[in-house]
Amino acid sequence: MVKKKNSYGNESISALKGADRVRKRPAVIFGSDGLEGCQHSFFEILSNSIDEAREGYGKLIEVIRHADYSITVKDYGRGIPLDYNENEKKYNWKLVYCELYAGGKYNNNSGENYEFSLGLNGLGACATQYSSEYMDVVVYKDGYRFEINFEKGKNKGQLQKEPCDHPSGTIQKWKPDLEVFTEIDIPLSFYQNVLKKQSIVNPGVLFKLYDEASDEHFEYIYEKGIVDYITEVNDGKNFTDEIYLTDEGRGRDREDKADYKVKVELVFSFNNEVNLLEYYHNSSFLEYGGAPDKAVRNAFVYQIDKYIKDENKYQKGEKKISFIDVQDSLVIIVNSFSTETSYENQTKKAINNKFIQDFITDLIKAKLEIYFIENKLEADKIIEQILVNKRSREKAENTRLNLKKKLSGKVDLNNRVQKFVDCRTKNVSERELFIVEGDSALGSCKLARNAEFQALMPVRGKILNCLKADYDRIFKSEIIIDLLKVLGCGVEIKSKHNKDLHTFELENLNYDKVIICTDADVDGFQIRALIMTMLHRLVPTLLRENKVFIAETPLYEITHKNQTYFAYTDKEKNDIIKNLDGNVHIQRSKGLGENDPEMMWQTTMNPETRKLVGFTLEDEAETERMFEILLGDDIQGRKDFIQEKGSMYIDMLDLD
């Protein structure tokens, strides 16, 4: 009898057994069957060594990243029990490495083996063994050396046991299996990041990392844990003291649940240059936070809002602060422990214990209230900065909404942008935008240009100095908004309070070349500098990508025997005159608006004969410094520059 393809009956149900429970469904245990899951399998093994060190057994953990992607973790703890277990009537190596939900951390609340453990569910060692191409385990314990070997989730050979005079500890070497994970090349940076974070929350434990491929050694240790770490993060830039809090207690998540023990330490400060929120529980880095994150948010907003109200610092009708206003200047590390932990899943990236959340909330509220009373000057500095953050955020949000409204959508630029003249071709690689000075220059350029690929955008007078103005003022400038519309690539924003304004996409730029075209006089040079400043402030990538040019316009028109020559500098003028005999007529340029179309085409717009000056940002720090000197608030720097360099540019001034 042939079974129908779509039949679904009693025989259709099957159960995964042994190693297949992990090998065929690794994401259930590790959260992913890709690199992230492979990385978590390493962390499961590391966790067991960390638990030993935290209990006081061994202050050194060594990790080797082998060139073939295999991994070794070595600790100096008590050694994983592998011998026969009378209670379970099985060998412990089978329980630890071949049975899910078998381990020594189920009685944490009684403190039987581990009080606060990172390993919790009895899954890690077994699941990692199941998902490995091979795993070799060596344990030194009770005067013996034990060794057991596995391949693709199955034991190979019996437990080897022999007397040995060696300090206790465990060495586990394994290679993640490409039949289980889609990728096993865990980058060196991952190991570095994990071991550094673990050293932060395990004071005095030395983590050694050896990368076999590069032959590099790394060490991580923080003798004072999170206290040393926050000092490193602040780098002396915090404007308040670093406040350390700690407490412990017992409680339950629900009335019908048993009490468990909680211990919390946290350290925080306020800093205007860096901000950081990091949470750890039983030394696992909580990427998504959960209960501690909710506690920090609730407690800081509650207590700071209360202080602002008590001090009558809100303006009339002003909304209360939100946590984002606090977070902008807050550096905080929370390191919590509990004998019972409710992780969101096996990857341990968030916890959701209600009691832990309430405990941390109450701790911060109580200590912060006392701190504000005892340190009023510090408290005033904190709330002053948070109110600055809040008002800057609200102003930036209004600016963002206005800017989005002004720049959104595909529009007919000819209708929406005053006096803009587009070109015909739609091929961006051929299109050029000339930013010209005023209506008269627009008229001359319009007659002179090649309408197929050259577009024109006039600027009306001197535009805003974007180096000195804030974003709100910048985006109220009609000419700047019009220029951004014409460019089409959005804006680049660096300020943390205005980062939502960032909309820049280079591929949306409407032109291959952006050419600034102004008169060769003092006013023209200033307009040119202001346009450059605007581009530097709002779209600096255009400068980096060599999209911006200056069209050099001739300073002199020289006529000799029905022949016309153009000189762009006094030196060029003198060189030309030197080679001419007889009467020579020299006329200094009177501005783009007075040039005839043929001259404009020949000298300024024809790709074959024009002179364009491009830009390279080889040293961005120096570029930033020069913009600040020439157009910023560095008045003394500007005076010094003029005294030192001014004579080089004197011939560019029209002193007649």
C-alpha positions as CSV (number, residue, x, y, z in Angstrom):
1,M,0.0,0.0,0.0
2,V,1.4,3.4,-1.0
3,K,1.1,6.1,1.7
4,K,-0.5,9.3,0.4
5,K,1.8,12.3,0.2
6,N,-0.5,14.6,2.1
7,S,-1.8,12.1,4.7
8,Y,-1.4,13.2,8.3
9,G,-2.1,10.6,10.9
10,N,-0.8,9.0,14.1
11,E,2.4,7.8,12.4
12,S,3.2,11.4,11.3
13,I,4.3,12.4,14.8
14,S,7.9,11.8,15.7
15,A,10.2,12.9,18.5
16,L,13.8,14.2,18.2
17,K,16.1,12.2,20.4
18,G,19.6,12.6,21.8
19,A,21.9,15.1,20.0
20,D,19.3,15.7,17.2
21,R,17.3,17.8,19.7
22,V,20.0,20.4,19.3
23,R,21.7,19.6,16.0
24,K,18.4,19.9,14.1
25,R,17.0,22.8,16.0
26,P,19.9,24.8,17.4
27,A,18.0,28.1,17.4
28,V,15.7,26.8,20.1
29,I,18.6,26.7,22.5
30,F,21.0,29.2,21.1
31,G,18.6,31.7,19.6
32,S,20.0,31.3,16.1
33,D,21.5,28.7,13.8
34,G,23.9,31.4,12.5
35,L,27.0,33.1,13.9
36,E,25.0,34.6,16.8
37,G,24.0,31.1,18.0
38,C,27.5,29.8,17.6
39,Q,28.8,32.7,19.7
40,H,26.3,31.9,22.4
41,S,27.4,28.3,22.5
42,F,30.9,29.6,23.5
43,F,29.3,31.8,26.1
44,E,27.6,28.8,27.7
45,I,30.9,27.1,28.3
46,L,32.6,30.3,29.5
47,S,29.7,30.9,31.9
48,N,30.4,27.7,33.9
49,S,34.0,28.8,34.4
50,I,32.9,32.3,35.5
51,D,30.5,30.7,38.0
52,E,33.4,28.8,39.6
53,A,35.5,32.0,39.8
54,R,32.7,34.0,41.4
55,E,32.3,31.3,44.1
56,G,36.0,31.8,44.9
57,Y,37.5,28.9,43.0
58,G,40.2,30.1,40.6
59,K,40.9,33.7,39.6
60,L,42.2,33.0,36.1
61,I,40.2,32.0,33.0
62,E,42.0,31.3,29.7
63,V,40.5,31.3,26.2
64,I,42.1,30.3,23.0
65,R,40.7,31.2,19.6
66,H,42.3,28.5,17.4
67,A,43.1,29.1,13.7
68,D,40.7,26.3,12.6
69,Y,37.8,28.0,14.5
70,S,37.9,25.6,17.4
71,I,37.9,27.0,20.9
72,T,39.5,26.2,24.2
73,V,38.3,27.4,27.6
74,K,40.4,26.6,30.6
75,D,39.7,27.4,34.3
76,Y,41.2,26.7,37.7
77,G,38.0,25.9,39.5
78,R,36.9,22.8,41.4
79,G,36.6,20.7,38.2
80,I,33.4,19.5,36.6
81,P,32.3,16.2,38.3
82,L,32.5,13.4,35.7
83,D,32.7,10.3,37.8
84,Y,29.9,7.9,38.8
85,N,26.8,9.6,40.5
86,E,25.2,7.2,43.1
87,N,22.1,9.3,43.4
88,E,21.3,9.3,39.6
89,K,22.9,5.9,39.0
90,K,24.7,7.4,36.0
91,Y,28.1,8.9,35.3
92,N,28.2,12.6,35.7
93,W,29.8,13.1,32.3
94,K,26.6,11.7,30.8
95,L,24.4,14.0,32.9
96,V,26.5,17.1,32.1
97,Y,27.3,16.6,28.5
98,C,24.6,14.3,27.2
99,E,21.4,15.2,29.0
100,L,19.6,18.5,28.7
101,Y,18.3,20.0,32.0
102,A,21.0,18.3,34.1
103,G,23.3,20.4,36.2
104,G,24.3,21.5,39.7
105,K,22.5,24.9,39.8
106,Y,18.9,24.1,40.5
107,N,19.2,24.8,44.2
108,N,20.7,28.2,44.1
109,N,18.2,29.7,46.4
110,S,19.5,27.5,49.2
111,G,23.1,28.3,48.3
112,E,23.9,24.6,48.0
113,N,26.4,24.8,45.2
114,Y,26.2,28.2,43.7
115,E,24.6,31.3,45.2
116,F,24.5,33.5,42.1
117,S,25.1,31.5,38.9
118,L,25.3,32.6,35.3
119,G,24.7,29.0,34.1
120,L,21.2,28.2,35.2
121,N,19.2,25.7,33.2
122,G,21.6,22.7,32.8
123,L,21.5,23.2,29.0
124,G,24.8,24.9,28.0
125,A,27.5,22.2,28.3
126,C,25.2,19.5,26.8
127,A,23.9,21.8,24.0
128,T,27.4,23.0,23.1
129,Q,28.7,19.4,23.0
130,Y,25.7,18.3,20.9
131,S,26.4,21.1,18.4
132,S,30.1,20.4,18.0
133,E,32.1,18.6,15.4
134,Y,34.1,17.3,18.4
135,M,34.6,18.2,22.1
136,D,37.4,17.1,24.3
137,V,37.1,17.5,28.1
138,V,39.9,17.2,30.6
139,V,39.2,17.7,34.3
140,Y,41.6,17.7,37.2
141,K,39.8,16.9,40.4
142,D,40.3,15.1,43.7
143,G,43.8,13.9,42.7
144,Y,42.8,12.5,39.4
145,R,42.9,13.4,35.7
146,F,39.6,12.7,33.9
147,E,39.2,12.8,30.1
148,I,36.2,12.2,27.9
149,N,35.8,12.8,24.2
150,F,32.8,13.4,21.9
151,E,32.2,13.6,18.2
152,K,29.0,15.1,16.6
153,G,27.1,14.7,19.8
154,K,28.1,11.2,20.6
155,N,30.6,9.8,23.2
156,K,33.8,8.3,21.7
157,G,35.4,5.9,24.2
158,Q,35.0,5.4,27.9
159,L,35.9,7.9,30.7
160,Q,39.6,7.9,31.2
161,K,40.7,8.3,34.8
162,E,44.2,8.2,36.2
163,P,45.9,9.5,39.4
164,C,47.5,12.9,38.9
165,D,49.1,15.5,41.0
166,H,47.7,18.7,39.4
167,P,45.8,21.7,40.5
168,S,42.0,21.3,40.0
169,G,40.4,22.8,37.0
170,T,38.6,22.1,33.7
171,I,39.8,22.3,30.1
172,Q,37.3,22.1,27.3
173,K,38.2,22.2,23.6
174,W,35.6,22.0,20.9
175,K,34.9,23.0,17.3
176,P,31.4,24.3,16.4
177,D,29.9,22.1,13.7
178,L,29.1,23.6,10.3
179,E,26.4,21.0,10.0
180,V,24.7,22.7,12.9
181,F,25.6,26.4,12.5
182,T,25.7,28.2,9.1
183,E,28.8,30.1,10.2
184,I,31.5,29.3,12.9
185,D,34.2,31.9,12.3
186,I,33.6,33.9,15.5
187,P,35.5,37.2,15.1
188,L,38.3,38.1,17.5
189,S,36.3,41.3,18.4
190,F,33.5,39.1,19.9
191,Y,35.9,37.3,22.2
192,Q,37.5,40.6,23.2
193,N,34.1,42.3,23.9
194,V,32.8,39.3,25.9
195,L,35.9,38.9,28.1
196,K,36.1,42.6,28.7
197,K,32.5,42.8,29.9
198,Q,33.0,39.7,32.1
199,S,36.1,41.2,33.7
200,I,34.0,44.4,34.5
201,V,31.5,42.5,36.6
202,N,33.8,39.9,38.1
203,P,36.3,42.0,40.0
204,G,39.8,40.6,40.3
205,V,39.2,37.7,37.8
206,L,41.9,37.7,35.1
207,F,40.7,36.8,31.6
208,K,43.5,35.8,29.2
209,L,42.8,35.5,25.5
210,Y,45.1,34.1,22.9
211,D,44.4,34.4,19.2
212,E,46.3,31.6,17.4
213,A,45.9,33.1,13.9
214,S,47.5,36.4,14.7
215,D,49.6,35.2,17.6
216,E,48.2,38.0,19.8
217,H,47.7,37.9,23.5
218,F,45.1,40.0,25.5
219,E,44.4,40.3,29.2
220,Y,41.3,41.8,30.9
221,I,41.0,42.6,34.6
222,Y,39.2,45.2,36.6
223,E,40.3,45.0,40.3
224,K,37.4,47.2,41.4
225,G,34.9,46.0,38.8
226,I,32.3,48.6,37.7
227,V,34.0,51.3,39.8
228,D,37.1,51.1,37.7
229,Y,35.0,50.7,34.5
230,I,33.0,53.9,34.9
231,T,36.2,55.9,35.6
232,E,37.5,54.5,32.3
233,V,34.3,55.4,30.4
234,N,34.1,59.0,31.9
235,D,37.8,59.7,31.1
236,G,37.6,62.7,33.4
237,K,34.8,64.3,31.5
238,N,32.0,63.8,34.0
239,F,30.6,66.9,35.5
240,T,29.4,65.1,38.7
241,D,31.0,62.6,41.1
242,E,30.8,58.9,40.4
243,I,28.1,57.6,42.8
244,Y,28.3,54.0,43.9
245,L,25.3,52.3,45.4
246,T,24.8,48.7,46.7
247,D,22.1,46.8,48.7
248,E,20.7,43.4,49.0
249,G,17.4,41.9,50.2
250,R,14.9,39.1,49.8
251,G,11.5,39.1,48.0
252,R,9.2,37.4,45.6
253,D,7.8,38.1,42.1
254,R,4.3,36.9,43.1
255,E,2.6,36.1,46.4
256,D,2.4,32.4,45.6
257,K,6.1,32.2,44.8
258,A,9.0,31.6,47.2
259,D,11.3,34.4,48.3
260,Y,14.7,34.7,46.7
261,K,17.8,36.7,47.4
262,V,18.8,39.8,45.4
263,K,22.0,41.8,45.5
264,V,22.6,45.0,43.5
265,E,25.5,47.2,42.9
266,L,25.4,50.2,40.5
267,V,27.5,53.2,39.7
268,F,26.5,56.4,37.9
269,S,27.6,59.9,37.0
270,F,26.6,62.6,34.6
271,N,28.7,63.4,31.6
272,N,28.0,65.7,28.5
273,E,30.5,64.0,26.2
274,V,29.5,60.3,26.6
275,N,26.5,58.5,27.8
276,L,26.1,54.8,28.6
277,L,23.5,52.4,30.0
278,E,24.9,48.9,30.7
279,Y,23.1,46.2,32.7
280,Y,24.4,42.8,33.9
281,H,22.7,40.1,35.8
282,N,24.6,37.3,37.5
283,S,27.4,38.7,35.2
284,S,25.5,38.1,32.0
285,F,25.4,41.3,29.9
286,L,21.8,42.2,29.4
287,E,21.7,43.6,25.9
288,Y,18.0,44.3,26.1
289,G,17.9,45.1,29.8
290,G,14.5,44.2,30.9
291,A,13.8,44.7,34.6
292,P,16.9,46.7,35.5
293,D,16.4,49.0,32.6
294,K,12.8,49.7,33.5
295,A,13.9,50.4,37.1
296,V,16.5,52.9,36.0
297,R,14.1,54.7,33.7
298,N,11.4,54.9,36.3
299,A,13.5,55.9,39.2
300,F,15.6,58.6,37.6
301,V,12.6,60.2,35.9
302,Y,10.6,60.1,39.1
303,Q,13.2,61.6,41.4
304,I,14.6,64.2,39.0
305,D,11.1,65.3,38.0
306,K,10.2,65.7,41.7
307,Y,13.3,67.8,42.3
308,I,12.6,70.1,39.3
309,K,9.0,70.6,40.6
310,D,10.2,71.2,44.2
311,E,12.7,73.8,42.9
312,N,10.1,75.3,40.6
313,K,12.4,75.0,37.5
314,Y,9.8,74.1,34.9
315,Q,8.6,76.9,32.7
316,K,4.9,77.7,32.7
317,G,3.0,75.0,30.8
318,E,6.2,73.0,30.1
319,K,5.9,69.2,29.8
320,K,7.8,67.0,32.3
321,I,11.1,65.5,31.4
322,S,11.3,62.1,29.8
323,F,14.1,59.5,30.2
324,I,15.7,60.4,26.9
325,D,16.6,63.8,28.5
326,V,18.3,62.0,31.4
327,Q,19.9,59.4,29.2
328,D,21.6,62.0,27.1
329,S,24.0,62.8,30.0
330,L,23.8,59.6,32.1
331,V,26.6,57.1,32.5
332,I,25.3,54.1,34.6
333,I,26.4,50.5,35.1
334,V,24.0,48.2,37.0
335,N,25.3,44.8,38.2
336,S,22.6,42.7,39.8
337,F,22.5,39.1,41.2
338,S,19.7,36.8,42.3
339,T,19.3,33.3,43.4
340,E,16.2,32.9,41.2
341,T,16.3,34.5,37.7
342,S,13.6,34.7,35.1
343,Y,15.4,35.3,31.8
344,E,13.4,36.0,28.7
345,N,15.1,33.1,27.0
346,Q,18.2,30.9,27.1
347,T,20.3,33.6,25.5
348,K,20.0,35.6,28.7
349,K,19.8,39.1,27.1
350,A,17.0,40.4,29.3
351,I,15.4,39.5,32.6
352,N,11.8,40.1,33.7
353,N,11.8,39.5,37.5
354,K,9.3,42.0,39.0
355,F,10.9,42.0,42.4
356,I,14.3,42.8,41.0
357,Q,12.8,45.7,39.1
358,D,11.0,47.0,42.2
359,F,14.1,46.5,44.4
360,I,16.4,48.5,42.0
361,T,13.7,51.2,41.6
362,D,13.4,51.7,45.3
363,L,17.2,51.7,45.8
364,I,17.8,54.4,43.2
365,K,14.8,56.6,44.4
366,A,15.9,56.5,48.0
367,K,19.6,57.1,47.4
368,L,19.0,59.8,44.8
369,E,16.7,61.7,47.0
370,I,19.3,61.8,49.8
371,Y,22.0,62.7,47.3
372,F,20.1,65.7,46.0
373,I,19.5,66.9,49.6
374,E,23.1,66.5,50.7
375,N,24.6,67.8,47.4
376,K,22.5,70.7,46.2
377,L,25.2,72.2,43.9
378,E,25.6,68.9,42.1
379,A,21.8,68.4,42.0
380,D,21.3,71.8,40.4
381,K,24.0,71.1,37.8
382,I,22.2,67.8,36.9
383,I,18.7,69.3,36.5
384,E,20.1,72.3,34.7
385,Q,21.7,70.0,32.1
386,I,18.7,67.7,31.9
387,L,16.4,70.7,31.2
388,V,18.9,71.9,28.5
389,N,18.7,68.4,27.0
390,K,14.9,68.4,27.1
391,R,14.5,71.8,25.5
392,S,17.1,71.0,22.9
393,R,15.3,67.8,22.1
394,E,11.9,69.5,21.8
395,K,13.3,72.2,19.6
396,A,15.1,69.6,17.4
397,E,11.8,67.7,17.1
398,N,10.0,70.7,15.9
399,T,12.8,71.5,13.5
400,R,12.8,67.9,12.3
401,L,9.1,68.0,11.5
402,N,9.4,71.3,9.7
403,L,12.4,70.2,7.7
404,K,10.8,66.9,6.8
405,K,7.7,68.8,5.6
406,K,9.9,71.2,3.6
407,L,12.1,68.5,2.0
408,S,9.7,65.6,1.6
409,G,8.4,64.2,-1.6
410,K,9.4,64.5,-5.2
411,V,8.5,67.9,-6.3
412,D,8.6,70.0,-9.5
413,L,11.7,72.0,-8.6
414,N,11.0,74.7,-11.2
415,N,7.8,75.5,-9.5
416,R,8.8,75.1,-5.9
417,V,12.3,76.6,-5.9
418,Q,12.4,80.3,-6.8
419,K,14.4,81.1,-10.0
420,F,16.0,77.6,-10.2
421,V,16.7,76.6,-13.8
422,D,17.0,72.8,-14.4
423,C,18.8,71.0,-17.2
424,R,17.3,68.5,-19.6
425,T,19.2,65.3,-19.2
426,K,18.1,62.8,-16.5
427,N,21.5,61.1,-16.5
428,V,23.0,62.1,-13.1
429,S,26.5,61.3,-14.2
430,E,26.3,64.1,-16.7
431,R,24.4,66.7,-14.7
432,E,26.1,69.8,-13.3
433,L,24.6,72.4,-10.9
434,F,26.0,75.9,-11.0
435,I,25.3,77.8,-7.8
436,V,25.6,81.4,-9.0
437,E,25.8,84.8,-7.4
438,G,22.6,86.8,-7.8
439,D,20.1,87.4,-10.6
440,S,22.4,89.2,-13.0
441,A,24.9,86.3,-12.9
442,L,21.9,84.0,-13.4
443,G,20.9,85.9,-16.6
444,S,24.5,85.7,-18.1
445,C,24.9,82.0,-17.2
446,K,21.5,81.1,-18.5
447,L,22.4,82.5,-21.9
448,A,25.9,80.9,-21.8
449,R,25.2,77.4,-20.4
450,N,24.6,74.2,-22.2
451,A,21.0,73.6,-21.2
452,E,21.3,69.8,-21.8
453,F,23.4,69.2,-18.7
454,Q,23.9,72.4,-16.8
455,A,21.4,73.6,-14.2
456,L,21.5,77.0,-12.4
457,M,20.6,77.9,-8.9
458,P,21.0,81.6,-7.8
459,V,21.8,82.7,-4.3
460,R,20.3,85.9,-3.3
461,G,22.9,87.9,-1.3
462,K,25.1,86.5,1.4
463,I,23.6,83.3,2.9
464,L,23.6,82.5,6.6
465,N,26.9,81.5,8.3
466,C,26.1,77.9,9.1
467,L,29.1,77.5,11.3
468,K,27.6,79.9,13.9
469,A,23.9,79.2,13.6
470,D,22.0,76.4,15.2
471,Y,19.9,73.9,13.2
472,D,16.7,75.6,14.0
473,R,17.9,78.9,12.5
474,I,19.6,77.2,9.6
475,F,16.5,75.4,8.5
476,K,14.4,78.6,8.6
477,S,16.6,80.0,5.8
478,E,14.7,79.9,2.6
479,I,17.8,79.8,0.4
480,I,19.4,77.0,2.3
481,I,16.2,74.9,2.2
482,D,16.0,75.6,-1.6
483,L,19.6,74.5,-2.1
484,L,18.9,71.3,-0.2
485,K,15.8,70.6,-2.3
486,V,17.8,71.1,-5.5
487,L,20.7,68.9,-4.3
488,G,18.1,66.2,-3.3
489,C,20.5,64.2,-1.0
490,G,19.2,65.2,2.4
491,V,21.3,66.5,5.3
492,E,24.0,65.1,7.6
493,I,23.6,65.7,11.3
494,K,26.2,65.1,14.0
495,S,24.5,66.7,17.0
496,K,23.0,64.1,19.4
497,H,20.0,66.2,20.0
498,N,19.3,66.5,16.3
499,K,20.3,63.1,15.0
500,D,16.8,62.4,13.9
501,L,17.3,65.1,11.3
502,H,19.9,63.0,9.5
503,T,18.4,62.0,6.1
504,F,21.5,62.0,3.9
505,E,21.8,59.5,1.0
506,L,24.6,60.1,-1.5
507,E,22.8,58.2,-4.2
508,N,20.0,60.7,-4.1
509,L,22.2,63.5,-5.2
510,N,20.8,65.0,-8.4
511,Y,24.1,66.1,-9.9
512,D,27.6,64.7,-10.5
513,K,29.2,68.1,-10.0
514,V,28.2,71.0,-7.8
515,I,30.0,74.1,-9.0
516,I,30.1,77.4,-7.0
517,C,30.3,80.3,-9.4
518,T,30.8,83.8,-7.9
519,D,32.5,87.1,-8.9
520,A,36.3,87.4,-8.5
521,D,36.0,90.1,-5.9
522,V,35.8,90.4,-2.1
523,D,32.0,89.9,-1.9
524,G,32.2,87.0,-4.3
525,F,34.9,85.3,-2.2
526,Q,32.8,85.8,0.9
527,I,29.7,84.3,-0.7
528,R,31.8,81.4,-2.0
529,A,33.1,80.8,1.6
530,L,29.6,80.9,3.1
531,I,28.3,78.4,0.5
532,M,31.3,76.2,1.2
533,T,30.6,76.5,4.9
534,M,27.0,75.5,4.4
535,L,28.0,72.4,2.4
536,H,30.7,71.5,5.0
537,R,28.1,71.7,7.8
538,L,25.1,70.0,6.2
539,V,26.5,67.7,3.5
540,P,30.2,67.2,4.1
541,T,30.2,63.9,2.2
542,L,29.9,65.9,-1.0
543,L,33.3,67.4,-0.2
544,R,34.8,64.0,0.7
545,E,33.5,62.4,-2.5
546,N,34.9,65.3,-4.7
547,K,31.5,66.5,-5.8
548,V,32.0,70.2,-5.1
549,F,34.1,72.6,-7.3
550,I,34.7,76.3,-7.6
551,A,34.5,77.8,-11.1
552,E,37.5,80.2,-11.4
553,T,36.3,83.3,-13.2
554,P,38.9,85.5,-15.0
555,L,40.2,88.6,-13.1
556,Y,41.3,90.3,-16.3
557,E,40.3,90.5,-20.0
558,I,43.3,91.4,-22.1
559,T,42.9,92.6,-25.7
560,H,45.8,92.8,-28.2
561,K,45.5,93.1,-32.0
562,N,41.9,91.6,-32.1
563,Q,43.0,88.7,-29.9
564,T,41.5,88.3,-26.4
565,Y,43.3,86.7,-23.5
566,F,42.0,85.9,-20.0
567,A,44.0,86.1,-16.8
568,Y,42.9,84.5,-13.5
569,T,45.6,86.1,-11.4
570,D,47.9,89.0,-11.4
571,K,50.8,86.7,-12.2
572,E,49.0,85.3,-15.2
573,K,48.2,88.9,-16.4
574,N,51.9,89.9,-16.1
575,D,53.1,86.8,-17.9
576,I,50.6,87.4,-20.8
577,I,51.5,91.1,-21.1
578,K,55.3,90.3,-21.1
579,N,54.9,88.3,-24.3
580,L,52.8,90.9,-26.1
581,D,54.2,93.9,-28.0
582,G,52.4,97.1,-28.8
583,N,49.2,98.5,-27.4
584,V,47.5,96.2,-24.9
585,H,44.0,96.9,-23.4
586,I,43.5,95.5,-19.9
587,Q,40.0,95.4,-18.4
588,R,39.5,94.1,-14.9
589,S,36.4,91.9,-14.5
590,K,33.3,93.8,-13.4
591,G,31.3,90.7,-12.4
592,L,29.6,87.8,-14.0
593,G,26.5,89.7,-14.7
594,E,28.3,92.0,-17.2
595,N,30.1,89.2,-19.1
596,D,28.7,88.4,-22.6
597,P,27.5,84.8,-23.1
598,E,30.3,83.8,-25.4
599,M,32.9,84.9,-22.8
600,M,31.0,83.1,-20.0
601,W,30.9,79.9,-21.9
602,Q,34.5,80.0,-22.9
603,T,35.9,81.0,-19.5
604,T,33.6,79.6,-16.9
605,M,31.1,76.9,-18.2
606,N,32.7,75.0,-21.2
607,P,34.1,71.7,-19.8
608,E,36.9,71.9,-22.4
609,T,38.2,75.4,-21.5
610,R,37.0,76.3,-18.0
611,K,39.1,76.1,-14.8
612,L,37.5,74.2,-11.9
613,V,39.1,74.0,-8.4
614,G,38.2,70.8,-6.6
615,F,38.6,69.8,-2.9
616,T,40.3,67.0,-1.1
617,L,39.8,66.3,2.6
618,E,43.0,64.6,3.4
619,D,43.1,66.0,6.9
620,E,39.5,66.5,8.2
621,A,40.6,67.8,11.6
622,E,42.7,70.5,9.9
623,T,39.8,71.4,7.6
624,E,37.5,71.7,10.6
625,R,40.1,73.9,12.3
626,M,40.4,76.3,9.3
627,F,36.6,76.6,8.9
628,E,36.5,77.6,12.6
629,I,39.3,80.1,12.2
630,L,37.9,81.7,9.1
631,L,34.2,81.7,9.8
632,G,33.8,80.5,13.4
633,D,34.1,82.1,16.8
634,D,37.9,81.8,17.0
635,I,38.5,85.5,16.7
636,Q,42.1,85.4,17.9
637,G,42.9,82.6,15.6
638,R,41.5,84.6,12.7
639,K,43.6,87.7,13.6
640,D,46.7,85.5,13.8
641,F,46.0,83.9,10.5
642,I,45.5,87.3,8.8
643,Q,48.7,88.6,10.2
644,E,50.6,85.5,9.1
645,K,49.0,84.8,5.7
646,G,47.2,88.1,4.7
647,S,49.9,89.4,2.5
648,M,49.6,86.3,0.2
649,Y,46.0,87.4,-0.7
650,I,46.4,91.2,-1.0
651,D,46.5,91.1,-4.8
652,M,43.0,89.6,-4.8
653,L,41.6,92.8,-3.3
654,D,40.2,95.5,-5.6
655,L,41.8,98.5,-3.9
656,D,41.2,101.0,-6.8
